[in-house]
Amino acid sequence: MASRSLAVEPLIAWRYLRSRERDGFISFIAWFSLIGVALGVATLIVVLSVMNGLRSDIFGRIVGVNGHVRVTAEKGLLTNWEPALRAMAAVPGVVSITPVLERQAVMAANGATRGVQLRGMRADDFMTRDALVTNIVGGDIAGFIDKPGVVMGDRLRVLLGLRYGDKATVTTYVRTAQGHVAAKDVEYTVLAGFIVKRGEFDSTLVIVPLDLMQEDFQLPADAATSLEIAVADPRRSAALVEPLRRAAGRSDIRIADWRTLNARLVGALDVERVMMFIILSLIVLVAAMNVIASFTMLVRTKGRGIAILRTMGAGRATILRVFFMASAAVGVIGTLLGCGLGLLVCGNMKPIGRFLSWATGNSSLQRLDGDYLSSLPVRIEASEVGMVLAIALGLSLLAAIYPAWRAARLDPVEALRDE
């Protein structure tokens, strides 16, 4: 008997979801609540996935040009770094270590001047920097190994009116034998240009062979500003700071991971993601409130039917389950539809971006800090999708409790008397 009752309950719940002449408007609201839940879930998944993609893309460009962990001297330049480099290279998780020499300078050409960041790198290390090498847009980087030339951000090259093969004058400071600071001009040939789609790199960064930079600016052959360390798992870079410090065996150095070095940017993006999640979750909460309201009204209009079911032998538990199923079905179906819709949008971001650009007729909508909306990065995190589904399902089930409880408490005598 109990199994027959359980088999009938879903059918009764489904009938309560169907529109009738008397309570059609209430069922209409319930179905719109389902659409609200679906859109809320889809919006959450799409926005979080796009933000994850942009976050990963930004960090990838920063880390790709620099490194996951940076070693610098407590004061002045880092010297005699080769023993520490060999010791730190043996730490598990370390992929490569690149000595870097940096200097602020002014570059002039064709009557134009720009402040630049000179970065000295060994040729072999430069060739392993995929973020730079794979984004070369012109020129020939092969000459970087055997020619006294530079590779620079292509936006900087355009601002200075330079062509590949032209010479540009770099002015910076050197220390004389007497310890005085003096200006020095050096000419470099422009070998190639890169665009990594980060303004501070594309408009200011100039890569110079390390030994050439040391020689031109009268620095020791073992001088470096920092050691840039690439690790196998960037998410664990902070955990490698102490092992690297112990391996280096020096007290005159500072070691910081990329999150510490970019703490403001990382913190801002983390706060933005959390706040966006909270704000968008309110969409699902509002839809859940609509479920409560619509099914509470449905209980009032179905009082006679509930009373008849009770007089036919249906217990309070049966009525509770019927209305809980009907209410929960709206949230569960909406959540699943929203998940599917969100994943569908994320998987088709490129054609959606092209359509939006065509529909608006505004090509400027394609641009996103030098990137394009049609190639907007999307990164779907399974854990975040699971969290969205858990929250949406949880709210939907919670929203189903109150109408079901009201229906189960309905007194059949009072309901029939009101009729």
C-alpha positions in Angstrom: 0.0 0.0 0.0 2.8 2.3 0.9 4.6 1.6 -2.4 1.4 2.4 -4.3 1.2 5.7 -2.4 4.8 6.5 -3.3 4.1 5.8 -6.9 1.1 8.1 -7.0 2.7 11.0 -5.3 4.9 12.2 -8.2 1.8 12.1 -10.5 -0.2 14.3 -8.1 2.8 16.6 -7.8 3.0 16.9 -11.6 -0.7 17.7 -11.9 -0.2 20.6 -9.4 2.4 22.0 -11.7 0.1 22.0 -14.7 -1.9 25.1 -15.5 -5.7 25.0 -14.9 -8.3 27.7 -15.5 -8.6 28.4 -11.8 -5.0 28.4 -10.7 -3.3 28.8 -14.1 -1.7 32.1 -13.1 -0.1 30.5 -10.0 1.4 27.7 -12.1 2.5 30.3 -14.6 4.5 32.1 -11.8 6.0 28.8 -10.8 7.3 28.1 -14.2 8.7 31.6 -14.5 10.4 30.9 -11.2 12.0 27.8 -12.9 13.2 30.1 -15.7 14.6 32.5 -13.1 16.6 29.7 -11.3 17.9 28.5 -14.7 19.1 32.0 -15.8 20.6 32.6 -12.4 22.6 29.4 -12.5 23.7 29.9 -16.1 24.8 33.5 -15.3 26.8 32.4 -12.3 28.6 29.7 -14.3 29.3 31.9 -17.3 30.5 34.9 -15.3 32.7 32.9 -13.0 34.2 30.9 -15.9 35.0 34.1 -17.9 36.5 35.7 -14.7 38.6 32.6 -14.2 39.8 32.7 -17.8 40.7 36.4 -17.6 42.4 35.8 -14.3 44.4 32.9 -15.6 45.3 34.8 -18.8 46.5 37.9 -16.9 48.6 35.8 -14.4 49.9 33.7 -17.3 51.2 36.8 -19.0 52.8 38.3 -15.9 54.4 35.0 -14.8 55.4 34.1 -18.4 57.5 37.2 -18.7 58.8 37.2 -15.1 58.8 34.1 -13.0 56.9 32.2 -10.3 59.5 33.0 -7.6 62.0 35.9 -7.5 65.3 36.0 -5.6 66.8 39.5 -5.1 69.6 40.9 -2.9 68.7 42.7 0.3 70.7 45.7 -0.9 72.1 46.5 -4.3 72.8 44.0 -7.1 72.9 40.3 -6.6 76.5 39.0 -7.1 78.1 35.6 -6.9 74.8 34.0 -7.6 76.0 30.9 -9.5 76.5 28.6 -6.4 73.0 29.6 -5.1 71.5 29.0 -8.5 72.9 25.5 -8.8 71.7 24.6 -5.2 68.2 26.0 -5.8 67.9 24.3 -9.2 68.1 21.0 -7.3 65.0 21.8 -5.2 62.1 19.5 -6.2 59.5 21.4 -8.2 62.0 23.9 -9.7 61.9 23.9 -13.6 64.4 26.6 -14.4 66.3 29.6 -13.0 67.0 32.7 -15.1 69.4 35.5 -14.0 68.0 38.9 -14.9 69.6 42.3 -14.9 67.1 45.3 -15.0 67.7 49.0 -15.4 65.5 52.0 -16.0 66.5 54.0 -19.0 65.4 56.4 -21.7 65.2 55.3 -25.4 65.3 57.8 -28.2 64.8 57.5 -31.9 63.5 59.7 -34.7 63.0 62.7 -32.4 60.9 60.7 -29.9 61.8 59.5 -26.4 60.3 57.0 -24.1 61.0 55.6 -20.7 61.9 51.9 -20.9 62.7 49.0 -18.7 65.9 47.3 -19.9 66.1 43.6 -19.0 69.3 41.7 -19.5 68.9 37.9 -20.2 71.1 35.2 -21.4 70.2 34.2 -25.0 69.4 30.6 -24.0 67.1 31.7 -21.2 65.4 34.1 -23.6 64.7 31.4 -26.1 62.9 29.3 -23.4 60.5 32.2 -22.5 57.4 31.0 -24.4 55.5 34.1 -23.4 58.0 36.2 -25.3 59.2 34.0 -28.1 55.8 32.8 -29.2 54.5 36.3 -29.4 57.1 37.7 -31.7 55.3 39.7 -34.4 58.2 40.8 -36.6 61.9 40.8 -37.1 64.4 37.9 -36.5 65.2 36.8 -32.9 67.9 34.4 -34.2 70.2 37.4 -34.2 69.7 37.8 -30.4 72.3 35.1 -29.9 75.2 36.5 -32.0 74.3 40.2 -32.6 74.5 43.2 -30.3 70.8 43.9 -30.6 67.6 44.0 -28.6 64.1 42.6 -28.8 61.4 45.1 -27.6 57.7 45.5 -27.1 56.2 46.2 -30.5 54.1 49.1 -29.3 57.2 50.8 -28.0 58.9 50.3 -31.4 55.9 51.9 -33.2 55.8 54.8 -30.7 59.5 55.5 -31.5 59.0 55.1 -35.3 61.5 52.3 -35.5 61.8 49.6 -38.1 63.4 46.2 -37.6 67.2 46.7 -38.1 67.1 50.4 -37.1 69.3 51.7 -34.3 68.0 53.4 -31.2 69.9 55.3 -28.5 69.5 54.2 -24.9 70.5 56.6 -22.1 71.0 55.4 -18.5 73.4 55.9 -15.7 76.8 54.3 -14.8 79.1 54.7 -11.8 82.5 56.1 -12.5 85.7 54.8 -10.9 85.4 57.7 -8.4 81.9 56.5 -7.4 80.1 59.3 -9.2 76.9 58.8 -11.3 77.2 59.8 -14.9 74.9 59.4 -17.9 75.9 57.1 -20.7 74.5 56.6 -24.2 74.5 53.2 -26.0 73.2 52.3 -29.4 71.3 49.1 -30.0 69.9 47.5 -33.1 66.2 46.5 -33.0 66.1 42.8 -33.9 62.4 41.9 -33.3 59.3 43.0 -31.6 56.8 41.1 -29.4 53.2 41.7 -28.2 52.2 39.9 -25.0 49.0 42.1 -24.6 50.1 43.6 -21.4 50.6 47.4 -21.7 53.6 47.6 -19.2 55.5 45.1 -21.3 54.5 45.9 -24.8 55.1 49.7 -24.3 58.2 49.7 -22.1 60.1 46.4 -22.1 63.4 46.0 -23.9 65.3 42.7 -23.8 69.1 43.0 -24.0 71.7 40.1 -24.0 72.9 39.9 -20.4 76.7 40.0 -21.1 76.2 42.9 -23.5 74.3 44.9 -20.9 76.9 44.2 -18.2 79.7 45.3 -20.5 77.9 48.4 -21.7 77.0 49.7 -18.3 80.3 48.8 -16.6 78.8 46.2 -14.3 80.5 43.0 -12.9 80.2 39.9 -15.1 78.3 38.1 -12.2 75.9 41.0 -11.6 72.2 40.5 -11.7 69.1 42.2 -10.3 67.3 39.0 -9.6 67.0 35.3 -10.3 63.6 34.4 -11.8 62.6 30.9 -10.9 60.0 28.9 -12.9 58.3 26.1 -10.9 56.2 23.1 -12.1 53.1 24.0 -10.2 52.6 27.8 -9.9 49.8 27.3 -7.3 52.5 25.8 -4.9 55.1 28.5 -5.5 54.6 30.0 -2.0 55.4 26.6 -0.5 58.7 26.5 -2.2 60.0 29.8 -0.8 61.4 28.3 2.4 63.0 25.3 0.7 64.6 27.6 -1.8 65.9 29.9 1.0 67.5 27.0 2.8 69.0 25.7 -0.4 70.5 29.1 -1.3 72.2 29.2 2.1 72.5 33.0 2.0 71.1 35.5 4.5 71.6 38.5 2.2 68.8 37.7 -0.2 65.0 38.1 -0.4 62.7 35.4 -1.9 59.1 36.1 -2.9 56.5 34.2 -4.9 54.5 35.8 -7.7 51.4 36.2 -5.6 53.3 38.2 -3.0 54.9 40.3 -5.8 51.5 41.0 -7.3 49.6 41.1 -4.0 47.4 44.1 -4.9 46.3 42.6 -8.3 45.7 39.1 -6.8 43.8 40.5 -3.9 41.6 42.8 -6.1 40.7 39.9 -8.4 40.0 37.6 -5.5 37.7 40.2 -3.9 36.0 40.9 -7.2 35.3 37.2 -7.8 33.9 36.7 -4.3 31.6 39.8 -4.6 30.5 38.8 -8.0 29.6 35.3 -6.8 27.6 36.8 -3.9 25.8 39.3 -6.1 24.9 36.8 -8.8 23.8 34.3 -6.2 21.0 36.7 -5.2 19.4 36.0 -8.6 19.0 32.4 -7.6 17.8 33.5 -4.1 15.1 35.8 -5.6 13.9 32.9 -7.9 13.8 30.6 -4.8 11.6 33.2 -3.0 9.3 33.2 -6.0 9.0 29.5 -5.7 7.9 29.9 -2.0 5.4 32.6 -2.9 3.9 30.8 -5.9 3.5 27.4 -4.1 2.2 29.0 -0.9 -0.6 30.5 -3.0 -1.0 27.2 -4.8 -1.6 25.5 -1.4 -4.3 28.0 -0.6 -6.1 27.4 -4.0 -5.7 23.7 -3.7 -7.2 23.5 -0.2 -10.3 21.5 -1.4 -8.2 19.0 -3.3 -5.9 18.5 -0.3 -8.9 18.0 2.0 -10.3 15.4 -0.4 -6.9 13.6 -0.5 -6.9 13.6 3.3 -10.4 12.1 3.6 -9.4 9.4 1.1 -6.7 8.3 3.4 -3.7 10.3 2.5 -1.7 11.2 5.6 0.1 14.4 6.4 3.4 12.8 5.2 1.9 12.1 1.8 0.7 15.6 1.4 4.1 16.9 2.6 5.9 14.8 0.0 3.5 15.7 -2.8 4.0 19.5 -2.4 7.7 19.1 -1.6 8.2 17.2 -4.9 6.2 19.8 -6.8 8.1 22.8 -5.3 11.5 21.1 -5.4 11.0 20.0 -9.1 10.9 23.7 -10.1 14.3 24.4 -8.5 15.9 21.1 -9.5 14.9 21.3 -13.1 15.8 25.0 -13.3 19.2 24.3 -11.8 20.0 21.5 -14.3 18.7 23.5 -17.2 20.8 26.5 -16.1 23.9 24.3 -15.7 23.5 23.0 -19.3 22.8 26.5 -20.6 25.9 28.0 -18.8 28.2 25.2 -20.1 26.8 25.6 -23.6 27.5 29.4 -23.6 31.0 28.8 -22.2 31.7 26.3 -24.9 30.6 28.6 -27.7 32.1 31.9 -26.5 33.9 32.6 -29.8 30.9 32.5 -32.1 28.8 34.4 -29.4 31.5 37.1 -29.4 31.5 37.3 -33.2 27.7 37.5 -33.2 27.6 40.3 -30.6 30.2 42.2 -32.6 28.1 41.8 -35.8 24.8 42.5 -34.1 26.0 45.7 -32.6 28.0 46.8 -35.6 30.6 48.1 -33.2 34.1 46.6 -33.6 35.3 48.3 -30.5 33.2 45.8 -28.5 35.7 43.2 -29.7 38.6 44.7 -27.9 39.4 43.8 -24.3 42.7 45.3 -23.2 44.3 44.4 -26.5 42.6 41.0 -26.7 39.4 40.1 -28.5 35.9 39.2 -27.3 35.7 36.5 -29.9 38.7 34.9 -28.2 37.6 35.8 -24.6 39.4 33.2 -22.4 37.0 30.9 -20.6 38.1 28.5 -17.9 35.5 26.2 -16.3 36.4 25.1 -12.8 34.6 21.9 -11.9 34.7 22.8 -8.2 33.0 26.1 -8.9 30.3 24.6 -11.1 29.7 22.0 -8.3 29.5 24.8 -5.7 27.0 26.7 -7.9 24.9 23.6 -8.3 25.0 22.8 -4.6 23.9 26.3 -3.7 21.1 26.4 -6.3 19.9 23.0 -5.3 20.1 23.8 -1.6 18.1 27.0 -2.0 15.6 25.2 -4.1 15.1 22.4 -1.6 14.9 24.9 1.3 12.3 26.9 -0.7 10.2 23.7 -1.1 9.9 23.1 2.7 7.6 25.9 3.7 4.8 25.3 1.1 4.9 21.6 1.8 4.7 22.2 5.5 1.7 24.5 5.0 0.0 21.9 2.9 0.6 19.1 5.4 -0.8 21.3 8.3 -4.0 22.1 6.4 -7.1 20.9 8.3 -9.5 19.1 5.8 -12.6 20.1 7.8 -11.7 23.8 7.7 -10.7 23.6 4.1 -14.1 22.0 3.1 -16.0 24.4 5.3 -14.3 27.4 3.5 -15.4 25.9 0.2 
